[in-house]
Amino acid sequence: MTPLDREQLTAKLAELEVEHRDLDDVILSVTQRGDFDQLKLSRLKRRKLALKDQITNLRNSLIPDIIA
């Protein structure tokens, strides 16, 4: 992996982490309203889970393979 690739992956990781945190805020505000749309909430939670998976994959790709 070149330093440029590593830098791009790190930037993408930071972007995804911000979006993941923002979704926390959105989900909280949606659930605090009494008349929230269950379908919308479900979609937000699925998006948040997908982001978590992407974040995990990126973190794993940034960690060098070490043979134990």
SULBELGI-V348355 format. One line per field, one symbol per residue. ss: DSSP state (A for helix, B for strand, O for the rest). burial: b if it has 24 or more other ideal C-beta (glycine too) atoms within 12 Angstrom, else e. Layout:
ss: ???
burial: ???
This chain:
ss: OOAAAAAAAAAAAAAAAAAAAAAAAAAAAAAAOOOOOAAAAAAAAAAAAAAAAAAAAAAAAAOOOOOO
burial: eeeeeeeebeeebeebeeebeebeeebeeeeeeeeeeeeeeeebeeebeebeeebeebeeeeeeeeee
